[in-house]
Amino acid sequence: MLRLTTALALLLCTATAWAAIPVYGYKIVHVYPHATSAYTEGLFYKDGYLYESTGQNGESTVRKVALKTGAVLQQYDLPPRYFGEGIVDWKNRLVQLTWQSQTGFVYDLASFKLQRTFSYPGEGWALTRDNQHLYMSDGSAVLRILDPQSLVETGSIKVTADGVPVTHLNELEWVKGQIYANIWLTSRIARIDPASGHVTGWIDLGGLLDVNRLPDPGNDVLNGIAYDAAHDRLFVTGKRWPKLFEIKLVKQPSH
């Protein structure tokens, strides 16, 4: 996302909050190919496939992707004026946000046929869900709670770490009763208790991929979390990354 801010400001405002919360590292279980054309903004796993939303005006898509090969099996291209953002499934539908257009799209999950649009204030960054609600990030420290049928906001969650608001919440995934959120421009994922908004753990993915070797390291950052609940598999990737990683979390010793 081409947002005019700096990683330094983000690190300064969250550095103290990161200090006292458990940190998890990772073990790589498997590496899969990932299309370098995919400026990943949304990602989830369902019934053996990855579903991915990509960004950039004129390049934004919704894709159904084969996990093992990274091949795009199905694709819908957004009109060039829209910058695609997060996606989530709800029953037989696929819901997608756009960045600054204040417009979302609802598709048929099977055919990707556009069914309707909906509106929301502010920016759209990411979506995930549990069995009752959708959760939406907008780049702030507040996650919006949406009714999955009407897509109207019904509540919110303020995310804090040791009392400090955690901003730049980006791509989201529901994992075992928690919300995992990429912190934009960092190599960290927050584990969020949805009941309190408290960050209960950090996942440090530093060293997973050397983004400095990518064409645009300032933008081609970590962003993409998917979870296969049936087989307890956690997948992560980034914008235009050549790889998607299946990882296991490893708790790091406290200092």
C-alpha positions as a LaTeX table, in Angstrom:
\begin{tabular}{lrrr}
\hline
Residue & $x$ (\AA) & $y$ (\AA) & $z$ (\AA) \\
\hline
Met1 & 0.00 & 0.00 & 0.00 \\
Leu2 & 1.43 & 3.31 & $-1.02$ \\
Arg3 & 0.61 & 5.13 & 2.18 \\
Leu4 & 2.57 & 8.23 & 3.11 \\
Thr5 & 4.01 & 7.32 & 6.46 \\
Thr6 & 7.26 & 5.89 & 7.77 \\
Ala7 & 8.24 & 2.65 & 9.41 \\
Leu8 & 10.24 & 4.66 & 11.95 \\
Ala9 & 7.16 & 6.38 & 13.38 \\
Leu10 & 5.40 & 3.06 & 13.67 \\
Leu11 & 8.32 & 1.41 & 15.43 \\
Leu12 & 8.66 & 4.27 & 17.90 \\
Cys13 & 5.00 & 4.18 & 18.91 \\
Thr14 & 4.94 & 0.41 & 19.44 \\
Ala15 & 8.46 & $-0.35$ & 20.72 \\
Thr16 & 7.55 & $-0.14$ & 24.40 \\
Ala17 & 4.43 & $-2.23$ & 23.90 \\
Trp18 & 6.41 & $-5.02$ & 22.25 \\
Ala19 & 8.77 & $-5.39$ & 25.18 \\
Ala20 & 6.62 & $-7.23$ & 27.73 \\
Ile21 & 4.45 & $-9.46$ & 25.54 \\
Pro22 & 5.40 & $-13.05$ & 24.59 \\
Val23 & 7.15 & $-13.34$ & 21.24 \\
Tyr24 & 6.90 & $-16.32$ & 18.91 \\
Gly25 & 9.40 & $-17.21$ & 16.24 \\
Tyr26 & 8.77 & $-19.73$ & 13.49 \\
Lys27 & 9.82 & $-22.99$ & 11.94 \\
Ile28 & 9.34 & $-23.36$ & 8.18 \\
Val29 & 7.32 & $-26.50$ & 7.44 \\
His30 & 6.92 & $-26.13$ & 3.68 \\
Val31 & 7.56 & $-23.59$ & 0.94 \\
Tyr32 & 5.15 & $-23.11$ & $-1.96$ \\
Pro33 & 5.45 & $-20.91$ & $-5.07$ \\
His34 & 3.67 & $-17.55$ & $-5.05$ \\
Ala35 & 3.05 & $-15.33$ & $-8.07$ \\
Thr36 & 5.29 & $-12.27$ & $-8.07$ \\
Ser37 & 2.51 & $-10.45$ & $-9.94$ \\
Ala38 & 0.35 & $-10.68$ & $-6.81$ \\
Tyr39 & 0.51 & $-7.49$ & $-4.72$ \\
Thr40 & $-1.11$ & $-9.38$ & $-1.87$ \\
Glu41 & $-3.75$ & $-7.50$ & 0.13 \\
Gly42 & $-6.06$ & $-10.29$ & 1.24 \\
Leu43 & $-5.60$ & $-14.04$ & 1.68 \\
Phe44 & $-7.52$ & $-16.99$ & 3.08 \\
Tyr45 & $-7.64$ & $-20.78$ & 2.71 \\
Lys46 & $-10.81$ & $-22.72$ & 1.97 \\
Asp47 & $-11.48$ & $-26.30$ & 0.85 \\
Gly48 & $-7.96$ & $-26.92$ & $-0.44$ \\
Tyr49 & $-7.45$ & $-23.61$ & $-2.24$ \\
Leu50 & $-6.09$ & $-20.17$ & $-1.49$ \\
Tyr51 & $-8.21$ & $-17.13$ & $-2.24$ \\
Glu52 & $-6.24$ & $-13.95$ & $-2.77$ \\
Ser53 & $-6.98$ & $-10.29$ & $-3.35$ \\
Thr54 & $-4.31$ & $-8.16$ & $-5.02$ \\
Gly55 & $-3.87$ & $-4.40$ & $-5.08$ \\
Gln56 & $-2.59$ & $-1.52$ & $-7.20$ \\
Asn57 & $-4.79$ & 0.47 & $-9.57$ \\
Gly58 & $-5.08$ & $-1.34$ & $-12.88$ \\
Glu59 & $-3.67$ & $-4.55$ & $-11.37$ \\
Ser60 & $-6.24$ & $-5.43$ & $-8.70$ \\
Thr61 & $-7.74$ & $-8.91$ & $-8.85$ \\
Val62 & $-9.53$ & $-11.60$ & $-6.92$ \\
Arg63 & $-7.96$ & $-15.02$ & $-7.46$ \\
Lys64 & $-8.49$ & $-18.67$ & $-6.65$ \\
Val65 & $-5.04$ & $-20.24$ & $-6.40$ \\
Ala66 & $-3.73$ & $-23.80$ & $-6.27$ \\
Leu67 & $-1.71$ & $-24.12$ & $-3.07$ \\
Lys68 & 0.93 & $-26.56$ & $-4.30$ \\
Thr69 & 1.72 & $-24.87$ & $-7.62$ \\
Gly70 & 0.69 & $-21.24$ & $-7.09$ \\
Ala71 & $-1.27$ & $-21.43$ & $-10.35$ \\
Val72 & $-4.18$ & $-19.02$ & $-10.71$ \\
Leu73 & $-7.26$ & $-21.16$ & $-11.39$ \\
Gln74 & $-9.86$ & $-18.41$ & $-11.48$ \\
Gln75 & $-9.61$ & $-14.62$ & $-11.58$ \\
Tyr76 & $-11.75$ & $-11.50$ & $-11.57$ \\
Asp77 & $-10.17$ & $-8.19$ & $-12.61$ \\
Leu78 & $-11.34$ & $-5.06$ & $-10.83$ \\
Pro79 & $-11.97$ & $-1.87$ & $-12.81$ \\
Pro80 & $-8.72$ & 0.17 & $-12.95$ \\
Arg81 & $-10.04$ & 2.92 & $-10.67$ \\
Tyr82 & $-10.18$ & 0.50 & $-7.71$ \\
Phe83 & $-7.29$ & $-0.56$ & $-5.49$ \\
Gly84 & $-8.22$ & $-4.01$ & $-4.22$ \\
Glu85 & $-7.79$ & $-4.81$ & $-0.53$ \\
Gly86 & $-8.89$ & $-7.51$ & 1.93 \\
Ile87 & $-11.24$ & $-10.40$ & 1.22 \\
Val88 & $-13.22$ & $-12.92$ & 3.24 \\
Asp89 & $-15.77$ & $-15.62$ & 2.52 \\
Trp90 & $-19.21$ & $-15.78$ & 4.08 \\
Lys91 & $-21.34$ & $-18.78$ & 3.16 \\
Asn92 & $-21.49$ & $-18.77$ & $-0.64$ \\
Arg93 & $-20.22$ & $-15.22$ & $-1.05$ \\
Leu94 & $-16.87$ & $-13.49$ & $-1.29$ \\
Val95 & $-16.56$ & $-10.00$ & 0.20 \\
Gln96 & $-13.81$ & $-7.59$ & $-0.87$ \\
Leu97 & $-12.71$ & $-4.13$ & 0.25 \\
Thr98 & $-11.01$ & $-1.39$ & $-1.73$ \\
Trp99 & $-8.48$ & 1.04 & $-0.30$ \\
Gln100 & $-9.70$ & 4.63 & $-0.64$ \\
Ser101 & $-12.83$ & 4.31 & $-2.79$ \\
Gln102 & $-15.12$ & 3.59 & 0.19 \\
Thr103 & $-16.60$ & 0.81 & $-1.92$ \\
Gly104 & $-16.72$ & $-2.91$ & $-1.33$ \\
Phe105 & $-17.76$ & $-5.76$ & $-3.60$ \\
Val106 & $-19.74$ & $-8.94$ & $-3.01$ \\
Tyr107 & $-19.17$ & $-11.85$ & $-5.40$ \\
Asp108 & $-20.56$ & $-15.33$ & $-5.81$ \\
Leu109 & $-17.85$ & $-17.51$ & $-4.29$ \\
Ala110 & $-18.09$ & $-20.23$ & $-6.93$ \\
Ser111 & $-18.25$ & $-18.12$ & $-10.09$ \\
Phe112 & $-16.68$ & $-14.78$ & $-8.95$ \\
Lys113 & $-19.70$ & $-13.10$ & $-10.53$ \\
Leu114 & $-20.22$ & $-9.65$ & $-9.02$ \\
Gln115 & $-23.49$ & $-9.56$ & $-7.06$ \\
Arg116 & $-23.51$ & $-6.11$ & $-5.48$ \\
Thr117 & $-21.49$ & $-3.28$ & $-4.00$ \\
Phe118 & $-21.59$ & $-1.71$ & $-0.54$ \\
Ser119 & $-20.20$ & 1.43 & 1.05 \\
Tyr120 & $-18.22$ & 2.23 & 4.19 \\
Pro121 & $-16.47$ & 5.36 & 5.52 \\
Gly122 & $-12.70$ & 5.73 & 5.50 \\
Glu123 & $-10.16$ & 3.31 & 4.13 \\
Gly124 & $-10.50$ & $-0.45$ & 3.68 \\
Trp125 & $-7.48$ & $-2.63$ & 4.47 \\
Ala126 & $-8.41$ & $-6.20$ & 5.45 \\
Leu127 & $-11.14$ & $-8.64$ & 6.44 \\
Thr128 & $-11.52$ & $-11.84$ & 8.41 \\
Arg129 & $-14.36$ & $-13.58$ & 10.22 \\
Asp130 & $-15.50$ & $-15.95$ & 12.93 \\
Asn131 & $-18.81$ & $-17.81$ & 12.79 \\
Gln132 & $-20.86$ & $-14.71$ & 13.62 \\
His133 & $-19.08$ & $-11.53$ & 12.54 \\
Leu134 & $-16.75$ & $-10.02$ & 10.00 \\
Tyr135 & $-13.76$ & $-8.01$ & 11.25 \\
Met136 & $-12.30$ & $-5.16$ & 9.20 \\
Ser137 & $-9.07$ & $-3.21$ & 9.50 \\
Asp138 & $-8.64$ & 0.33 & 8.18 \\
Gly139 & $-5.02$ & 1.07 & 9.12 \\
Ser140 & $-5.86$ & 2.46 & 12.53 \\
Ala141 & $-5.76$ & 0.79 & 15.96 \\
Val142 & $-9.47$ & 0.00 & 15.72 \\
Leu143 & $-10.96$ & $-3.09$ & 14.11 \\
Arg144 & $-14.53$ & $-2.70$ & 12.91 \\
Ile145 & $-17.10$ & $-5.43$ & 13.50 \\
Leu146 & $-19.49$ & $-5.91$ & 10.57 \\
Asp147 & $-22.75$ & $-7.77$ & 10.22 \\
Pro148 & $-21.95$ & $-10.45$ & 7.62 \\
Gln149 & $-25.28$ & $-10.13$ & 5.83 \\
Ser150 & $-25.83$ & $-6.36$ & 5.70 \\
Leu151 & $-22.10$ & $-5.46$ & 5.97 \\
Val152 & $-23.09$ & $-2.64$ & 8.30 \\
Glu153 & $-20.75$ & $-1.80$ & 11.19 \\
Thr154 & $-22.13$ & $-3.08$ & 14.48 \\
Gly155 & $-19.21$ & $-2.52$ & 16.84 \\
Ser156 & $-15.47$ & $-2.08$ & 17.15 \\
Ile157 & $-12.38$ & $-3.38$ & 18.94 \\
Lys158 & $-9.59$ & $-1.06$ & 20.05 \\
Val159 & $-6.32$ & $-2.95$ & 19.82 \\
Thr160 & $-3.70$ & $-2.23$ & 22.47 \\
Ala161 & $-0.43$ & $-3.76$ & 23.64 \\
Asp162 & 0.29 & $-3.06$ & 27.32 \\
Gly163 & $-2.08$ & $-0.11$ & 27.06 \\
Val164 & $-0.50$ & 1.36 & 23.92 \\
Pro165 & $-2.71$ & 1.54 & 20.79 \\
Val166 & $-1.37$ & $-0.63$ & 17.97 \\
Thr167 & $-1.85$ & 1.09 & 14.64 \\
His168 & $-1.26$ & $-0.06$ & 11.05 \\
Leu169 & $-3.25$ & $-3.25$ & 11.56 \\
Asn170 & $-3.29$ & $-4.77$ & 8.11 \\
Glu171 & $-4.08$ & $-8.24$ & 6.71 \\
Leu172 & $-6.19$ & $-10.26$ & 9.14 \\
Glu173 & $-6.86$ & $-13.93$ & 9.86 \\
Trp174 & $-8.98$ & $-15.71$ & 12.46 \\
Val175 & $-6.85$ & $-18.43$ & 14.12 \\
Lys176 & $-8.09$ & $-20.53$ & 17.06 \\
Gly177 & $-10.22$ & $-17.78$ & 18.57 \\
Gln178 & $-7.71$ & $-14.99$ & 18.02 \\
Ile179 & $-7.29$ & $-12.39$ & 15.31 \\
Tyr180 & $-3.87$ & $-12.38$ & 13.70 \\
Ala181 & $-2.94$ & $-9.03$ & 12.15 \\
Asn182 & 0.05 & $-8.04$ & 10.07 \\
Ile183 & 1.57 & $-4.80$ & 11.33 \\
Trp184 & 2.20 & $-2.93$ & 8.09 \\
Leu185 & 5.86 & $-2.20$ & 7.26 \\
Thr186 & 7.13 & $-4.57$ & 9.94 \\
Ser187 & 7.94 & $-8.28$ & 10.06 \\
Arg188 & 5.53 & $-8.77$ & 12.97 \\
Ile189 & 2.07 & $-10.23$ & 13.35 \\
Ala190 & $-0.06$ & $-9.37$ & 16.38 \\
Arg191 & $-2.13$ & $-12.03$ & 18.10 \\
Ile192 & $-5.23$ & $-10.21$ & 19.30 \\
Asp193 & $-7.85$ & $-11.26$ & 21.84 \\
Pro194 & $-11.10$ & $-10.15$ & 20.17 \\
Ala195 & $-12.93$ & $-9.86$ & 23.50 \\
Ser196 & $-10.53$ & $-7.32$ & 25.00 \\
Gly197 & $-8.52$ & $-6.04$ & 22.04 \\
His198 & $-5.32$ & $-6.87$ & 23.92 \\
Val199 & $-2.31$ & $-8.17$ & 22.03 \\
Thr200 & $-1.49$ & $-11.47$ & 23.69 \\
Gly201 & 1.56 & $-12.31$ & 21.59 \\
Trp202 & 3.80 & $-11.16$ & 18.77 \\
Ile203 & 4.93 & $-13.37$ & 15.91 \\
Asp204 & 8.34 & $-12.26$ & 14.67 \\
Leu205 & 8.85 & $-13.30$ & 11.04 \\
Gly206 & 12.15 & $-11.51$ & 10.61 \\
Gly207 & 14.43 & $-13.34$ & 8.20 \\
Leu208 & 11.64 & $-15.30$ & 6.55 \\
Leu209 & 12.37 & $-13.65$ & 3.20 \\
Asp210 & 14.99 & $-11.03$ & 2.36 \\
Val211 & 12.78 & $-8.27$ & 0.94 \\
Asn212 & 15.86 & $-6.26$ & 0.02 \\
Arg213 & 16.34 & $-8.70$ & $-2.85$ \\
Leu214 & 12.91 & $-7.84$ & $-4.25$ \\
Pro215 & 12.38 & $-5.14$ & $-6.91$ \\
Asp216 & 10.60 & $-2.71$ & $-4.54$ \\
Pro217 & 11.61 & $-3.57$ & $-0.95$ \\
Gly218 & 9.88 & $-0.51$ & 0.48 \\
Asn219 & 6.49 & $-1.80$ & $-0.63$ \\
Asp220 & 6.96 & $-5.54$ & $-1.21$ \\
Val221 & 6.54 & $-6.32$ & 2.47 \\
Leu222 & 5.01 & $-9.07$ & 4.59 \\
Asn223 & 1.24 & $-9.10$ & 4.07 \\
Gly224 & $-0.84$ & $-12.22$ & 3.86 \\
Ile225 & $-2.03$ & $-14.74$ & 6.46 \\
Ala226 & $-4.14$ & $-17.83$ & 5.79 \\
Tyr227 & $-5.13$ & $-20.65$ & 8.14 \\
Asp228 & $-6.26$ & $-24.18$ & 7.37 \\
Ala229 & $-8.24$ & $-24.99$ & 10.49 \\
Ala230 & $-8.93$ & $-28.60$ & 9.52 \\
His231 & $-5.23$ & $-29.45$ & 9.36 \\
Asp232 & $-3.86$ & $-26.72$ & 11.66 \\
Arg233 & $-1.68$ & $-25.17$ & 8.95 \\
Leu234 & $-0.62$ & $-21.52$ & 9.02 \\
Phe235 & 0.48 & $-19.83$ & 5.79 \\
Val236 & 2.15 & $-16.44$ & 5.33 \\
Thr237 & 3.42 & $-14.47$ & 2.35 \\
Gly238 & 3.98 & $-10.89$ & 1.20 \\
Lys239 & 3.37 & $-8.46$ & $-1.61$ \\
Arg240 & 4.97 & $-9.79$ & $-4.81$ \\
Trp241 & 6.84 & $-12.43$ & $-2.84$ \\
Pro242 & 8.00 & $-15.43$ & $-4.89$ \\
Lys243 & 7.17 & $-17.79$ & $-2.02$ \\
Leu244 & 4.36 & $-18.66$ & 0.35 \\
Phe245 & 5.45 & $-20.30$ & 3.60 \\
Glu246 & 3.73 & $-22.83$ & 5.82 \\
Ile247 & 5.08 & $-22.22$ & 9.32 \\
Lys248 & 4.80 & $-23.49$ & 12.87 \\
Leu249 & 5.11 & $-21.03$ & 15.73 \\
Val250 & 7.91 & $-21.42$ & 18.25 \\
Lys251 & 7.70 & $-19.51$ & 21.51 \\
Gln252 & 10.87 & $-17.60$ & 22.22 \\
Pro253 & 12.35 & $-17.46$ & 25.74 \\
Ser254 & 11.52 & $-14.34$ & 27.73 \\
His255 & 14.32 & $-12.00$ & 28.69 \\
\hline
\end{tabular}
